[in-house]
Amino acid sequence: MAINLEPLHSIIWNGVSFEAANLPAFYSHLGVGIFETFRLNPNSSGNFLILGLKRHFQRLQNGLGKLDFSQIDENLLLDGIKHASKGFRSSSILKVRIIVTNNNLLLTAEELKDAWPKPAKVVSFQGCRSVPELKNCSALTSYLSHKQALEQGATTALLTQEDLTVTECSWANFFWFDQDANLFTASKNILQGVTRQIILDNQSLFGSIRQCSFSLQTVLSKAKEAFLTQATTGIVPITHINTMELPDSNKGLLVKKVAKTFQEISKQEMFEIC
């Protein structure tokens, strides 16, 4: 059964009255929706390249199916991306976001700030995203944890459950290496990120990758290096977790190797927007 929201009859927006017909229906979605965010890199031909676009589209359609929303014509999405990216400088790196709420589609594009981010410092935050397997619009946990991390001088937060099991970062997935160079990432209560999945689908190139549950204390006591993965920033090394500096974070040889291998793999996952 499709989710239907009550129609709006009276709207006051920042003290100004509007007729309901003058505002799109997604203003009333109350967090019921799915979104995707990805990066557009300019190429030498004056077009844009998108990493893992088919994966983003597939995850979007899967999420819509779980909400019993209608599937979206992917040609419509491609046309929207092309239209939204027009008007930017050909050298601009862009962030595109697709938001779908009850039969409404919103697509935005903006220049990506911090396109090449510095190594990250993360602080732990007890909380989990709502329905974490969906990239859904209920983003309070992500927002509040990230906000608190910034207030503490960190880059973002590392989310934990009540029992201090580590899941993911505010807006990213989390990986860490132990002293034997085994690579770990959480297996449950996370978003299956596109960058994360590309790594897992090619794990023979990265050595041993263990998808499992692990505690914050295990990470603090055993982590040698760590990194986060995100569609807009790629692979970002982590230097500190809470007040602890990771032992090999200065050299970061293992993370650098992952980043180099990922860069090579990414060439096969690029989609060109003409």
N, C-alpha and C positions, 0 to 999 in steps of 0.2 A: 504494500500500500504506500502510495506516495505521501510525503510529508507536505501538508498544506498549512500555510500561515494565514492568520486572520488579516483581511484587508485593512489598510490604514484609512481612517476617516478624518482625523485632525492631527496636524503636525506643527509643532513649534520647534524651530531650529535656531539656536542662539538668539532667542527672543523674537524671532520673525515667524509669522504664521505662513504656512504653505498649504496649498491644496494637495491632497494625496497623489493626484494624477501627475503632479509636477516633479515628483521624486521617484527614482527607481525603486522597485520592490525590495531590493537587497538591503535597504536601510532598516528593514524590520527583521533581518534574519536571525538576530540574537545568538550569533555564533554557530548556527546550523549551516555548515558549508564545508567545502573542500578547497584547498588551494595548492598551487605549485609555484615554486620560484626557481629561476635558473639564470645563468649568465650568458650574455652575448659577447663574443670576442670578435673584433674586426679582423679581416684578413687582407691580404695584398690585393685582392680583386675588388675591394670596396664593399664586400658583403659581410655577413655575420656568421660565425660558427657557434653552434650550441652543442655542448657535451651531453650525450645521453638523452636527446630530446624524445626519442621513441619510448625510453624508460619512463620519463616524466609523464608522457601522454598515457601510457598504460597504467601507471599508478593513479593518475587522475580518474581514468575510467573505472578502475577497480573501486576507488573510493566512492564514486557516484553510485555504483551498483550497490554498495553496502548501505547507502542511505536511501536506496530506491529512487534516486534521481535519474532523469533521462540522460542517456549517453550523448556526448557532444561530437559533432562531425569534426574530425581532425583537420580537414581542409579549412574549416571556419577558424580554427585556432591558428593555423599557419597564416591565414590572411590577416588575422588580428595582430599577430606578432610582427608581420611585415609592415602593417600600417602604423603600429605603435612605435616602431623603431625609426620610422622616417622622421626627418627633421633634426636628428642628432648628427654631430660631426662623424665623419667616416672613421675617425680614429678613436671614437668613444667606446669604452667598455660599459655595457648596459646591464641592468638587472630588470628582468621581466617577471611579473607576477600575474598568474591566472587565478581568479577567485570565482567559484561557482556556488551559488546558493539557490534554493528552490526555483529551478528553471530560469535563473538569471546568471549572466556571464559578465564579469568585469575583468579587463585586461589592462595592465599599466606597464609603463616602461620609464626608467630613470637612469641617469648616469650612476654607475656603481662607485660608491665611496670606499676607500681602503681596498682597492682591487687587489693589491698585493700586501696582505696583512703581515704584521710582525709576529714573531713567536708569541704564544698565548700563555697567560697565567689564569688558572681556573680556581674557583673556590666551591666547596661542596654546598649543596642546597637540598634540604629534605622535601621532596615533592615529585609527583609524576604528572605528566601531561594527561589530559582527558582522552580516553580511547587512543593510546599512543601509537597503535599500528596505523592510524589514519592521519594524514596531514590535514587536520581539520582546523576550523577557524576559532575553536575554543582555545585561545593562546595565553590565558592568564598565567599559568605556571611558567611558561617560557618567558613571558614579559617580566613577571615579578622576580624570577630567579636571575635573569640577565641584569635587571635594574640593580638588584642588591649586589651583584658581582661588581658592577661598575662603581658603585658607591664604596666598595672595599678596595678599589684600585686594581681589580682584576679585569680580564678580558671578557669572560663569560662564566657561567656556572656549570658544575658537574652535578647532575641530579642523582639523588639516592632515594630509595624507598624507606619506609619506617625502620626496617631492619638494617639499614645502611648498605643494602645491595646497590651497586652502581648500575645505572641504566644508560643515560646519554647526557649530552650537554643541552643547554637551553634551546639552541637552534641547530645542533650538529650531533653527529655520532662520535663515539669515543673509542680509541684503540690505545693499547699499551704493550710494551715489550718487557719481559722479565729478564733476569740475569743470563738466561740461556738463549736469549733472542727469540723466544716463542712469542707470537703475537696473539693478543686477546681482544675480544670485543663482546659486548653483551648480546645475549640471544633472545631475551624476552622483555616485554614492556618498553619497546622502543619503536621508533619509526625506521622502516627499512629504507634508509637513505640511498639515493641513486649513486653517489660517489662510493659509499660503503659497499653497495652491491656490485659495482664494477670491480672493486678489489676482491671481493669474495668469489666472484665468477672467474677470476684469474689467479686464484690463490696458489696455484702451482708455481707462479712466478715470484711469490712473496714468502715462500717457506711455510712453516707451520702456522696456521691461523685457527685458534680455538674459540668457537662461539659457545659461551657458557655464562653462568652466574658467578660473580665475584664481589667481595665486599670492599668498601672503601679502605678498610684497614689492610686488606691484602694488597691493594694498589699502592698504598703508602709505604708498605714494608718491602714490596718486591719489584715495583716498577723501575725500570732502567731508563726508558724513554717513553714518550707518549705523543699522540697527535689527535687532532679532531678532523673530521671530514664534513664538507658542506658543498652544496652545488655551486654557490657563488664564490667561494674562496678556495675550493680544492682541498689540499692537504696542508694543515697548519700545525707545526710542531708546538708542543706544550713544554714550557720550562719549569713551571711551578704548579703544584697542587696544594691548595691552602698555603701554609707557610713553608712547605717543603720544596726545595729545589731538587729536581730529578737528577740522579747521579751523573748521567751521561748527556744531559740536555745541551751542554755547551758545544760538544762535538756533534751530537745528533747524527751520527753516521748511519744508524739503522733507519731513522725517519727520512734522511736524505736519499737513501737507497729506494725506499718505498715511493717517494715523490718522483724520483727519476724514472722508475719503472712505470708508475701511473701515467706520467707524461707520454711515454711511448704508447701505452695501451689506449690512451685517450684519442689518439689520431684515428683509430678505427671506430670510435664512438661519436665522431663529430657529424653534425648535420648542418649543411650550408643553407642559409636563408638568402635567396637572391632578390 
